[in-house]
Structure formats: C-alpha cells, structure tokens
Amino acid sequence: MSSKVIRIGQISDIHIGEDESLVQGIDVRANFMTALKSKSMKDLDLLVLSGDLANEDGEAGAYKYIADQIKDIGIPVCVIPGNHDRLEIMQKYFELEGKVRGGKCFYRQDICGRTIFLLDSACGTVSKEQLVWLKEEAAKVDDEVLLFMHHPPCLCNHRFMDLKYSLKNIEEVQETLSSIKNLKHVFTGHYHFDFHLQVGGQEIHVAPSTQMQIDPQAPIFNLMSSAPGWQVIEWGENFVETGVYFS
C-alpha cells in the first residue's frame, strides 16, 4: 500500500446545456469553472466527474465544453454518466475505451498504487452485471478500495429526491456493497445537496451540485441555492477525510 495521501476532487451534477444560455436562470458554466479553478482543487491526483454532466438529455455541447476545460488539467479524470447523460454521446468526447460494456460505463481506476471503482447508475439502477463484477474485482485487491457512482445507494432524508428520484434497486445494491469488506467509503452525487450517512459498515458521501442545491426539507422541488458546491477527498493509509466547499 502506498503511504501517499491521495487527493481526489469530485464535481457532480454540472447540468451544462448545449450552449452558453443560462440553465434555470443559472450560469452553470461559470459555476463549473468556479469549482474546477478553486484553490481547494489544487494539487489533486485525480478528478472525478460523477454524473449529470449534461443538463437534460446528453447535449453534445455540454460534453464538448467540459472536455475542452479539462484537456490540459494534467491529472487523470474519471467520468461516469448520470440520469441526464447519454453514454453514446459522452463516448465521443471522453476517453472511455475499455470502460463501456453492455451499454454501461463501469471500470477500475488505479492511482498511486491504490484502487478506485466506478459504476453506472444512469438508468436509475445498478445492473446485476456490474454488481457481480464489482464484488469479483474488489476481492482481487488486498487494500481498501473506494467506490464512485451517481445515485446514492440509500435514502438520504431528502424529501423530494428520496420520493422522486432515488436508486430503484437500493436493497440489491446495499446487499452487494455490504459484502465487500475492503469497501468502507462510497462517493455519489445526484441529490443536489451534501450528505454524510452511515449504512451498515460503510460511509456514504453525497457531493453537492455545481448547478444548484435543492431544499431537502421540501416535498416538492424548491431551489435552496444557486451557489456551486463540490467535494475534495483525502485518502491516506488509514483514513479518508472529505471537505465540502461552496462558493
């Protein structure tokens, strides 16, 4: 195991449209750049874009814009789709060769001698194929692993999102995750709010959105803030620490 503390930046739910037009009155491109260029995101070893890069339905202009901004970032970038993305379009703008099987984007990323897994929940479920693969691949790693996916594998006490847009096969996913003993931390987005929850022996870290934050107390959609949020993870030999930032 590497003794290096690995720094991972996570940006989620960017919701960029086809062009520079505002999205729901919000300059989502400026919000994304605020996160990407933040001082908190300096000296990263890895950047993860954890879904909903596009605003509604896989707008090609969104992927082109994001790809242009990160092309010279100088570190590996992991991308997974969210429910507003279209993988067949994403593949034209991001390096996903060997990472897409059966129409799903799931893969292993090794960084600084350690292992991260990424799953595809864009359709609202995590497929059986992915769960079997994850369990088998994690068993090949002696050290602790991390997992990124778009949907939280649990309810989050967010009244609107839990009711309308939660992961559809939560129980099946939780059963698999709980069986992976070297997986203690799962990083997600989707809920447009930051949460830190304990599910069994695992900690679920839900990153905020760079687009906007949704009021977790309201049973219907209620915009809480248009300030962008993002997450930075520090992963050491015996610890994982997260910092959530807003602008």
Secondary structure, 3 states (H helix, E strand, C coil): CCCCCEEEEEECCCCECCCCCCECCECHHHHHHHHHCCHHHCCCCEEEEECCCECCCCCHHHHHHHHHHHCCCCCCEEEECCCCCCHHHHCCCCCCCCCEECCEECEEEEECCEEEEECCCCCCCCCHHHHHHHHHHHCCCCCCEEEECCCCCCCCCCHHHHHHHCCCCHHHHHHHHHCCCCEEEEEECCCCCCEEEEECCEEEEECCCCCCEECCCCCCCCEEECCCEEEEEEECCCCEEEEEEEC
